């Protein structure tokens, strides 16, 4: 089972849902910079941008499991190949 998507607003090509698109194109750069500025002087960050992406994907997986909804996240992005990256 997948979540219904309104026919009037289909997700972008290559994505089954808008949620998949949002996760794939999430702005980790801003979140990472905010995380860096919150660190006490001399401390190393607890996570990097890839760890942030992994955490978001783990949360998405948990939500879908709890809702008993099929995983529609593109495999090429789950594996890290072709992943959207911010500069």
SEMI-886678 format. One line per field, with one value per atom (N, C-alpha, C): x, y, z. Coordinates in Angstrom, 3 decimals. Each point is the difference from the previous one (the first is absolute). Layout:
SEMI-886678
xx: [X, ...]
yy: [Y, ...]
zz: [Z, ...]
end
This chain:
SEMI-886678
xx: [0.834, -0.834, 0.880, -0.334, 0.696, -0.994, 0.504, -0.872, -0.555, -1.261, -0.570, 0.621, 0.227, 0.510, -1.057, -0.371, -1.011, 0.440, -0.887, 0.298, 0.327, -0.447, 0.237, 1.425, 0.722, 1.343, 0.913, 0.350, 0.843, 1.419, 0.681, 1.384, 0.909, 1.173, 0.939, 0.395, 0.414, 0.422, 1.090, -0.124, 0.985, -0.342, -1.094, -0.415, -1.436, -0.271, -1.356, -0.863, 0.629, -0.746, 0.743, -0.741, 0.624, 0.905, -0.334, 0.846, 1.359, 0.011, 1.272, 0.832, -0.645, 0.694, 0.558, -0.803, 0.435, 1.211, 0.004, 1.130, 1.236, -0.182, 1.137, 0.648, -0.795, 0.522, 0.143, -0.053, 0.106, 1.279, -0.119, 1.139, 0.786, 1.009, 0.830, 1.057, 0.299, 1.048, -0.379, -1.198, -0.448, -0.092, -0.545, -0.116, 1.378, 0.934, 1.355, 0.683, -0.141, 0.615, -0.607, -1.304, -0.644, 0.530, 0.191, 0.544, 1.418, 0.808, 1.377, 0.043, -0.879, 0.003, -0.494, -0.710, -0.490, 1.030, 1.110, 1.017, 0.838, 0.327, 0.952, 1.355, 0.752, 1.309, 0.891, 0.642, 0.936, -0.621, -1.330, -0.659, -0.183, 0.009, -0.247, -1.490, -0.522, -1.420, -0.288, -1.163, -0.394, -0.396, -0.405, -0.400, 0.330, 0.083, 0.250, -1.268, 0.083, -1.184, -0.513, 0.900, -0.436, -0.715, 0.471, -0.666, -1.390, -0.131, -1.322, -0.946, 0.484, -0.829, -0.393, 0.947, -0.286, -1.042, 0.073, -0.974, -1.400, -0.084, -1.295, -0.587, 0.825, -0.477, -0.436, 0.715, -0.386, -1.349, -0.212, -1.288, -1.123, 0.262, -0.983, -0.341, 1.021, -0.232, -0.860, 0.286, -0.761, -1.460, -0.218, -1.368, -0.759, 0.659, -0.671, -0.278, 0.922, -0.207, -1.182, -0.061, -1.097, -1.345, 0.024, -1.229, -0.312, 0.901, -0.123, -0.198, 0.845, -0.021, 1.255, -0.135, 1.129, 1.113, 1.228, 1.164, 0.064, -0.120, 0.057, 1.229, 0.883, 1.183, 0.873, 0.438, 0.785, 1.273, 0.170, 1.152, 1.316, 0.058, 1.257, 0.395, -0.975, 0.300, 0.294, -0.685, 0.240, 1.434, 0.496, 1.365, 1.036, -0.452, 0.925, 0.471, -0.355, 0.412, -1.052, 0.461, -0.928, -0.654, 0.472, -0.622, 0.129, -1.058, 0.011, 0.930, 0.876, 0.893, -0.047, 0.053, 0.066, 1.450, 0.268, 1.374, 0.210]
yy: [-1.180, 1.180, 1.246, 0.962, 1.285, 1.095, 1.109, 1.118, 0.620, 0.415, 0.622, 1.370, 0.293, 1.304, 0.652, 1.236, 0.670, 0.021, -0.330, -0.021, 1.393, 1.022, 1.361, 0.467, -0.715, 0.429, -1.227, -0.653, -1.182, 0.358, -0.924, 0.273, 0.129, 0.587, 0.145, -1.354, 0.024, -1.228, -0.704, -1.315, -0.798, -0.245, 0.602, -0.147, -0.490, -0.928, -0.528, 0.934, 0.720, 0.880, 1.310, 1.006, 1.272, -0.162, -0.930, -0.246, -0.541, -0.918, -0.509, 1.150, 0.883, 1.145, 0.916, 0.272, 0.884, -0.567, -1.301, -0.629, 0.027, -0.301, -0.049, 1.359, 1.048, 1.332, 0.866, -0.636, 0.716, 0.829, 1.220, 0.896, -0.338, -0.856, -0.351, 1.066, 0.800, 1.006, 0.999, 0.561, 0.964, -0.641, -1.208, -0.699, -0.282, -0.395, -0.295, 1.268, 1.088, 1.257, 0.469, -0.116, 0.366, -0.874, -1.286, -0.941, 0.421, 0.398, 0.416, 1.229, 0.958, 1.236, -0.205, -1.100, -0.297, -0.743, -0.432, -0.756, 0.914, -0.485, 0.760, 0.046, 1.057, 0.169, -1.205, -0.467, -1.113, -1.380, -0.106, -1.304, -0.371, -1.289, -0.506, -0.292, 0.147, -0.308, -1.487, -0.283, -1.379, -0.732, 0.762, -0.645, 0.922, -0.620, 0.763, -0.012, 0.562, 0.091, -1.365, -0.941, -1.350, -0.676, 0.234, -0.566, 0.604, 1.291, 0.632, -0.664, -0.219, -0.677, -1.397, -0.718, -1.358, 0.031, 1.002, 0.115, 0.291, 0.884, 0.317, -1.239, -0.736, -1.200, -1.057, -0.135, -0.948, 0.391, 1.299, 0.458, -0.265, 0.237, -0.281, -1.489, -0.845, -1.447, -0.396, 0.584, -0.316, 0.433, 1.179, 0.471, -0.920, -0.383, -0.877, -1.375, -0.499, -1.296, 0.088, 1.050, 0.163, 0.152, 0.679, 0.217, -1.167, -0.950, -1.139, 0.466, 0.975, 0.568, -0.462, -0.305, -0.479, 1.033, -0.481, 0.868, 0.373, 1.285, 0.463, 0.853, 0.143, 0.834, -0.602, 0.796, -0.540, -0.714, -1.234, -0.813, 0.681, 0.709, 0.654, 1.059, 0.604, 0.986, -0.667, -1.079, -0.738, -0.520, -0.442, -0.529, 1.121, 1.242, 1.122, 0.385, -0.774, 0.351, 0.911, 1.053, 0.941, 0.922, 0.020, 0.782, 1.490, 0.728, 1.454, 0.568, 0.883, 0.617, 1.508, 0.701, 1.458, 0.417, 1.113, 0.527, 1.074]
zz: [0.000, 0.000, 0.000, -0.835, -0.004, 0.361, 0.434, 0.338, -1.273, 0.026, -1.197, -0.257, -1.267, -0.411, -0.871, 0.305, -0.841, -1.466, -0.882, -1.430, -0.529, 0.686, -0.468, 0.275, 0.853, 0.353, 0.155, -1.114, 0.093, 0.437, 0.667, 0.404, -1.216, 0.178, -1.115, -0.592, -1.252, -0.688, 0.807, 0.110, 0.710, 1.457, 0.483, 1.391, 0.052, 0.891, 0.166, 0.844, 0.935, 0.896, 0.205, 0.457, 0.349, 1.212, 0.899, 1.166, -0.436, -0.958, -0.533, -0.577, -0.754, -0.595, 1.092, 1.028, 1.085, 0.728, 0.253, 0.679, -0.895, -1.274, -0.926, -0.216, 0.062, -0.289, 1.255, 1.151, 1.276, 0.068, 0.508, 0.128, 1.262, -0.134, 1.153, 0.271, -0.994, 0.182, 1.089, -0.078, 1.005, 1.380, 0.056, 1.285, 0.589, -0.845, 0.474, 0.523, -0.732, 0.446, 1.317, 0.146, 1.263, 1.132, -0.293, 0.991, 0.399, -0.969, 0.290, 0.901, -0.259, 0.778, 1.432, 0.251, 1.348, 0.848, -0.607, 0.739, 0.892, 1.191, 0.816, -0.716, 0.228, -0.647, 0.246, -1.065, 0.097, -0.112, -0.041, -0.126, -1.467, -0.264, -1.347, -0.158, -1.224, -0.203, 0.217, 0.564, 0.268, -1.286, -1.013, -1.255, -1.165, -1.170, -1.216, -0.852, -1.187, -0.854, -0.430, -0.244, -0.373, 1.159, 1.228, 1.179, 0.168, -0.334, 0.053, -0.988, -1.224, -1.011, 0.456, 0.579, 0.485, 1.109, 0.874, 1.087, -0.543, -0.981, -0.603, -0.674, -0.726, -0.670, 1.016, 1.109, 1.052, 0.607, 0.208, 0.524, -0.996, -1.286, -1.037, -0.022, 0.093, 0.031, 1.200, 1.172, 1.210, -0.141, -0.572, -0.217, -0.945, -1.078, -0.965, 0.595, 0.798, 0.659, 0.953, 0.813, 0.950, -0.714, -1.143, -0.768, -0.937, -0.074, -0.914, -1.445, -0.377, -1.343, -0.732, -1.271, -0.800, -0.099, -0.063, -0.195, -1.469, -0.295, -1.393, -0.266, 0.999, -0.185, -1.084, -0.995, -1.116, 0.461, -0.435, 0.413, -0.340, -1.114, -0.390, 1.017, 0.679, 1.029, 1.338, 0.285, 1.243, 0.023, -1.133, -0.087, -0.034, -0.199, -0.019, -1.388, -1.033, -1.356, -0.607, -0.641, -0.613, 1.004, 1.220, 1.054, -0.290, 0.319, -0.139, 1.061, -0.366, 0.955, -0.175, 1.123, -0.047, -0.077, -0.633, -0.068, 1.008]
end
